[in-house]
Amino acid sequence: MDRRSFVKATSALSAIPFVSALPSFGQTPARVFTPQSGDWRSFEVTHRVELLKPTAGTKLWIPIPVVEDGYQRNITTKWTLSSGEAERAVDPHYGAAMLVVNVDAKDAKPVIEMTTQVQTQSRAVDWSKRGDAKLSDAEVKKWTGATDMMPIDGVVLKTALEVTKGKTTDIEKLRALYDWTIANTYRNVATPGCGVGDVKTALETPNFGGKCADINAIFVALCRSLGYPARDVYGVRIAPSMFGYKELGAGSSTITKAQHCRAEVFLTGYGWVPMDPADVTKVQRVETAEWIKTTDHPVVAPVHKALFGSWEGNWLAYNTAHDVTLPGAKGPKVAFLMYPQAETTDGRLDPYDPDNFKYTITTREIKA
């Protein structure tokens, strides 16, 4: 373990201004959202935790990025502690990595900092080109299976079959599931954090509202129910959108509440295809003062089109894990590991309440 100190990342990020031609009177300006793979960008992301009321046996878990699939390179992860002990641990099933800290209760206000350097780039599928990408039988089983919050039978399978009725190709079926998810869910701004991802409850609730961990989980479950390998990818926004969409990027260098999960579906010949129906619903609901209910609106249409097959590289991916057991925890498994977690003798702290949990996450782009 490297205990060298790091400078806390506090440099403000500058958003690239959005420029468009002046619209005719009464018209909404045309928007552009076209992520493409290209130059890599380097970032430093720092998690800082200050536990205010440690007790004997207090433990802390911070997600460490492990995803590396052509759009992210994990360079280094290092940490410093004011006291106590820490080690890197890995979830045995999904491979999610985390820093596990045993806090010294004699330290009145223990401070833990973990700094990660990563490189990211945007990605986009070229639908005109097919390769030989395949998954092993074990991987297919893994990414088509049910989880505690994500059944693939019952109402999930029934819904998927109804939505894809009459569709013949894989892309047609996935497009139908993507569009149905957007049309039948909405972003509920009152949902804590990123939601919980309870798919069965969501599909049994008319006019379901939630956030990314809810909405993208619905899409992933529908895909899995039809035998398509699919997964949520849990992470955090680390830079503004270069296309001027304020809700599709980090608003400042402080990203404590900028967590976001995306989705991927594996298609033979194309590999893991990026998807993000939840961000379409986010643009509809909060990008403008108007709640936009359609996908053909000038603000929504470019995002709706692009997020079926592409992502912008202003986001860090932690892992693709569901139902994570936190090593040494007395409390239950977590549905996903996208937020710092902590446990005292009084129980699990609320990760969606960083002011009382007392943690901050900051980002800084490293220029060459």
Residue pairs with C-beta under 8 A, 6 or more apart in sequence:
1 79
1 86
1 87
2 78
2 79
3 79
3 80
3 81
4 78
4 80
5 80
6 46
6 78
6 80
6 113
6 115
8 46
8 48
8 113
8 362
9 44
9 45
9 46
9 115
9 253
9 362
9 363
9 364
10 253
10 362
10 364
11 253
11 364
11 365
12 252
12 253
13 239
13 240
13 250
13 252
13 253
13 363
13 364
13 365
14 240
15 240
15 241
15 244
15 246
15 249
16 240
16 242
16 244
17 244
18 31
18 243
18 244
18 245
20 29
20 30
20 31
20 32
21 29
21 30
22 29
23 29
23 30
27 298
28 297
28 298
28 299
29 298
30 298
31 243
31 244
31 245
31 298
31 299
31 301
31 302
32 243
32 302
33 241
33 243
33 245
33 248
33 302
33 303
33 305
33 306
33 312
34 124
34 243
34 302
34 306
34 310
35 122
35 123
35 124
35 306
35 310
35 311
35 312
35 313
36 122
36 124
36 310
37 71
37 121
37 122
37 123
37 124
38 121
38 122
39 121
40 73
40 119
40 120
40 121
41 119
41 120
41 121
41 239
41 313
41 365
42 75
42 117
42 118
42 119
42 365
42 366
42 367
42 368
43 117
43 118
43 119
43 120
43 238
43 239
43 316
43 363
43 364
43 365
43 366
44 115
44 116
44 117
44 363
44 364
44 366
45 115
45 116
45 117
45 118
45 236
45 238
45 255
45 316
45 361
45 362
45 363
45 364
46 113
46 114
46 115
46 116
46 361
46 362
46 363
46 364
47 62
47 112
47 113
47 114
47 115
47 340
47 359
47 360
47 361
48 111
48 112
48 113
48 359
48 360
48 361
48 362
49 60
49 62
49 111
49 112
49 113
49 340
49 342
49 357
49 358
49 359
50 109
50 110
50 111
50 358
50 359
51 58
51 60
51 103
51 109
51 110
51 112
51 342
51 358
52 109
52 356
52 358
53 344
54 103
54 104
54 105
54 107
54 108
54 110
54 344
55 105
55 344
55 345
55 346
56 105
56 345
57 105
57 344
57 345
58 102
58 103
58 105
58 342
58 343
58 344
58 345
59 100
59 101
59 102
59 103
59 326
59 328
59 329
59 342
59 343
60 99
60 100
60 101
60 103
60 112
60 340
60 341
60 342
60 343
61 98
61 99
61 100
61 101
61 326
61 327
61 329
61 337
61 340
61 341
61 342
62 98
62 99
62 101
62 112
62 114
62 340
62 341
63 96
63 97
63 98
63 234
63 318
63 319
63 337
63 338
63 339
63 340
64 77
64 88
64 97
64 98
64 99
64 114
64 116
64 318
65 72
65 74
65 77
65 97
65 116
65 118
65 235
65 316
65 317
65 318
65 319
66 74
66 90
66 95
66 96
66 97
66 318
66 319
67 74
67 233
67 235
67 317
67 318
67 319
67 320
68 74
69 272
70 123
71 120
71 121
71 122
71 123
71 311
71 313
71 317
72 118
72 119
72 120
72 121
72 316
72 317
73 118
73 119
73 120
74 116
74 118
75 116
75 117
75 118
75 119
76 116
76 117
77 88
77 99
77 114
77 115
77 116
77 117
78 114
78 115
79 86
79 99
79 112
79 113
79 114
79 115
80 112
80 113
81 101
81 110
81 111
81 112
82 107
82 109
82 110
82 111
82 112
83 103
83 104
83 106
83 107
83 110
84 101
84 102
84 103
84 104
84 107
84 110
84 112
85 101
85 102
86 99
86 100
86 101
86 102
86 112
87 99
87 100
88 97
88 98
88 99
88 100
89 97
89 98
89 99
89 100
89 327
90 96
90 97
90 98
91 97
91 98
91 319
91 321
91 324
91 325
91 337
93 321
94 319
94 320
94 321
94 322
94 324
95 319
95 320
95 321
96 318
96 319
96 320
96 321
96 324
96 337
97 319
98 326
98 327
98 337
99 112
99 114
100 326
100 327
100 328
101 112
102 328
103 110
104 110
116 316
117 366
118 316
120 238
120 313
120 314
120 315
120 316
121 313
122 310
122 311
122 312
122 313
123 274
123 310
123 311
123 313
124 274
124 306
124 309
124 310
124 311
125 270
125 273
125 274
125 309
125 310
127 171
127 270
127 309
130 269
130 270
131 269
131 270
131 271
132 269
133 266
133 267
133 268
133 269
133 270
133 271
134 268
135 143
135 229
135 266
139 229
140 229
142 229
143 224
143 229
143 230
143 231
143 266
144 152
144 224
144 227
144 228
144 229
144 230
145 152
145 224
146 152
146 153
146 224
147 322
147 323
148 322
148 323
148 333
148 335
149 196
149 197
149 198
149 199
149 217
149 322
149 323
149 335
150 156
150 197
150 199
150 217
150 220
150 221
150 224
150 322
151 199
151 200
151 221
152 221
152 224
152 225
153 225
154 200
155 200
155 203
155 204
156 199
156 200
156 203
156 221
156 222
156 225
157 225
157 226
159 180
159 203
159 222
160 177
160 222
160 223
160 225
160 226
161 226
163 176
163 177
163 180
163 222
164 172
164 173
164 176
164 177
164 226
167 173
167 176
170 228
170 267
170 268
171 267
173 226
173 228
174 223
174 228
174 265
174 267
174 273
174 275
174 308
175 308
177 219
177 222
177 223
177 226
178 219
178 275
178 277
178 308
179 295
180 222
181 215
181 218
181 219
181 222
181 277
182 277
182 280
182 281
182 284
182 295
182 304
183 295
184 208
185 202
185 208
185 209
185 210
185 214
185 215
185 218
185 277
185 281
186 207
186 208
186 209
186 281
186 284
186 285
187 209
187 210
187 211
187 215
187 278
187 281
187 282
187 284
187 285
187 286
188 209
188 210
188 211
189 285
189 286
191 209
191 210
191 211
191 214
192 352
193 211
193 213
193 259
193 339
193 351
193 352
194 211
194 212
194 213
194 214
194 259
194 260
194 261
194 338
195 210
195 211
195 212
195 213
195 214
195 215
195 217
196 213
196 214
196 335
197 213
197 214
197 217
197 232
197 335
197 336
198 214
198 217
199 217
199 218
199 221
202 208
202 210
202 214
202 217
202 218
203 218
208 214
208 218
211 278
212 260
212 261
212 262
212 278
212 279
212 282
213 232
213 234
213 261
213 335
213 336
213 338
214 278
215 277
215 278
215 281
216 232
216 261
216 262
216 263
216 275
216 276
216 277
216 278
217 232
219 230
219 263
219 275
219 277
219 278
220 230
220 231
220 232
220 263
220 265
223 229
223 230
223 265
224 230
228 265
228 266
228 267
229 265
229 266
230 263
230 264
230 265
230 266
231 263
231 264
231 320
232 261
232 262
232 263
232 320
232 322
232 336
233 261
233 262
233 263
233 264
233 317
233 319
233 320
234 259
234 261
234 317
234 318
234 319
234 320
234 321
234 336
234 337
234 338
235 259
235 260
235 261
235 262
235 315
235 316
235 317
235 318
235 338
236 255
236 258
236 259
236 260
236 315
236 316
236 318
236 338
236 361
237 248
237 249
237 250
237 255
237 258
237 259
237 260
237 314
237 315
237 316
238 250
238 255
238 258
238 314
238 315
238 316
238 363
239 249
239 250
239 314
239 363
239 365
240 246
240 249
240 250
240 251
240 314
241 248
241 249
241 312
241 314
242 312
242 314
243 302
243 312
245 283
245 287
245 303
246 287
247 279
247 282
247 283
247 286
247 287
248 279
248 282
248 283
248 303
248 312
248 314
249 312
249 314
250 258
250 314
250 363
251 258
253 362
253 363
253 364
254 360
254 361
254 362
255 361
255 362
255 363
256 354
256 359
256 360
256 361
256 362
257 354
258 361
259 338
259 339
260 278
260 279
260 315
261 278
261 336
261 338
262 274
262 275
262 276
262 278
262 279
262 311
262 315
262 317
263 274
263 275
263 276
263 277
263 278
264 272
264 273
264 274
264 275
264 320
265 272
265 273
265 275
266 272
266 273
267 273
273 309
274 307
274 309
274 310
274 311
275 307
275 308
275 309
276 307
276 311
277 307
279 303
279 307
280 295
280 300
280 303
280 304
280 307
283 292
283 299
283 300
283 303
284 291
284 292
284 293
284 295
284 297
284 300
285 291
285 292
287 299
287 300
288 299
292 299
292 300
294 300
295 301
295 304
318 337
318 338
319 337
321 336
321 337
322 335
322 336
323 333
323 334
323 335
324 333
324 334
324 335
324 336
324 337
325 333
326 333
326 334
326 337
326 341
326 343
329 341
329 343
329 348
330 343
331 343
331 347
331 348
334 341
339 351
339 352
340 351
340 357
340 359
341 348
341 349
341 351
342 348
342 349
342 351
342 357
343 349
349 356
349 357
350 356
350 357
351 357
354 360
